[in-house]
């Protein structure tokens, strides 16, 4: 074991809490549903970025390079001031959904450079302009732009002209689980000497202001020279030590009610007291040096091209009741030894993780992807019942809230560290995103991956009716049912030995599968609905809203997801049945479920034999069928519903084999989806279970692997490029609906316009389709070769096709022939500047033709799947 692996093992065993402190502070807490107590659910407007410096959060906190304990009792993060901004830089700035021309969008540049699974070593990077930050310019210009124009970003202003900016790096190294060394490196990239104010800040999350019985005890932070002492009745004593002679500043983590509401507040020195004191010289910090929020104020002057370093150390001194003398901090030799050791151990850990022969550039992408995933872990607190009813010490929420958003989810209480999709744009968990996160997490922290999957199925998350919560904007929305698939992947990556995990998750997934069957198959015909199913604007109209005509939308993707779900449950049942025969009955049940669903996809008209493709079908009240002939990922997803049964498994489980024989003998009409057989290597008989049979497979791949349709230089598009010249048009209910190929940002307002499934490359569905190709490759072996790309005249086996698509996806993050990473598009600063070009971000999705990163800029959640592709591609 490496040193990091030993720490992880100790943490998993409960011996040493190495993960008790971590980067669990969100990049954004303002503008979230949790903090929204408005009458009409206008979260972005109710709690704005401008409010955030002055107004206390109810449910969580945010900050720059923030860390906290796993209950977010305390938080530690950084604030900076360049001497000209109107406010301290305490949090990342971005536009709201109503301000951006393509939805909400962060307007700053920061990177997650490194993190081990226990957060024993972490690195964060930020570029801060020396000119005044153009807050209003970014808002005004973007408001004036329409959806046909690209976003106006910080790099489009003069903020970084002449390289007048600070490159700020924060390195964290743990001497113990509760002893954290922080090194801040400040590099002046500008042509002149410049001064930067640096304020490492320690504060307590406000849990005492809400009138909750037993939670009104108020902690205290006391200034003492270069040290902030913190005392909490449960946590005990903390101390933040800084080198040199900073000025300690202390206020209270309380709302400035005078500024926000023109009312008297709870404190004379509220949350924005440090901001007002540093920026305006106001007497807004407590002269007694006591409060619940404190900072060490450094003023650092650095020559042109030079750098400076600050050493800090945050330590838990004693458990409750505390009161012990604070030991002299080691910010010299011992401190340096900790940083050097943890950095070397991180290098050792990633060298062990990285397969031999991995090119250096791919190894960097792998490490950065893991870092982003680790920094995406956040403390998430949300008691829906309290949110609906209000706190005893606060004004009651509007009456309409009790029947509005999430009102059917009163049972739900969250108080956990959870992997988030994107720490700024999506600082809340999303069920199907999380499933993909766990696939990569399983490579580095399998215990955490399994706990995350189990978490959303616990009683206080899973709805009593069996629905998995989607995300806080609407827990009742329907995400694709990929939990079972993810559980199998995690089980496999972890060595296929934790049967207890598989059994625990199987019991809960039985409830969820039943919910799907009962709620999302309206006519009981094994063809499923489900609404947008995470694919936002993929269709001609909003699939989650009322249909434009009376009827039912029978969905190709909904049916494919359920066929895949049934197969995943079958696979889990078979694994469990080898240890406990009681699961054999469940296995045969899901085998039959799959057969019924797969056959219904053809019988109910989802398969179009003329086009060789699957489509959604709008079935009117009069029985009329209107196929919505949009060639999109909706029609490719049936490829993902596939698995194999081999003779070894059937010999071990004769009851399953007998039921299979009976089913095929008595229901021969289902043979097409469960009947294909081959003799594999080793003489085993293998049976293919698949929605897509061999004939359909070849026809579908002809389209999928066509560079004029789905195949792009950097992966698979979500919509056929054919629709650029041949838009799909349909008239329904007297209205015209059109779908055209949009390779970049969305030009429609569906789902707020902040994501687009009409052309760009999305990692999760690409990953699933690559995996399905590998399934077919294992079944057909070298006997099935396809033309790749279509019309190229070159035929290769499906395994090689999967390898090439994987390589195309990985290439998004690698320097191309011109030295530029495709993710950075035409931006010279991001793509070519020596100080920027090797700093990698992991976007939500990518331009269908160029590969430029789009949408949320730090969605290392599911885009971290690139790490799995690198690991699997390079391992034997």
Secondary structure by P-SEA (a helix, b strand, c coil): ccaaaaaaaaaaacccccccccccccccccccccccccccccccccccccccccccccccccccccccccccccccbbbbbcccccccccbbbbbccccccccccccbbbbbccccccccbbbbbbbbbccccaaaaaaaaaaaccccccccccccccccccccccbbbbbbbbccccbbbbbbbbbccccccbbbbbbbcccccccccccccccccccbbbbcccbbbbbbccccbbbbbbccbbbbbbbbcccccccccccccccccccaaaaaaaaccccccccccccccccbbbbbbbccccbbbbbbbbbbccccccccccccccccaaaaaaaaaaaaaaaaaaaaaccccccaaaaaaaaaaaaaaaaacccccccaaaaaaccccccccccccccccccccccbbbbcccccccccccccccaaaaaaaaaaaaaccaaaaaaaaaaaaccccccccccccccccccccccccaaaaaaaaaaaaacccaaaaaaaaaaaaaaaaaaaaacccccccccccccccccccccccccccccccccccccaaaaaaaaaaaaaaaaaaaaaaaccccaaaaaaaaaaaaaaaaaaaaaaccccccccbbbbbbccccccccccccccccccccccccccccaaaaaacaaaaaaaaaaaaaccccccccccccccccbbbbbbbccccaaaaaaaaaaaaccccccccccccccccccccbbbbbbcccbbbbbcccccccccccccccccccbbbbcaaaaaaaaaaaaaaaaacccccccccccccccccaaaaaaaaaaaaaacccccccccccccccccccccccccccccccccccccccccccccccccccccaaaaaaaaaacc
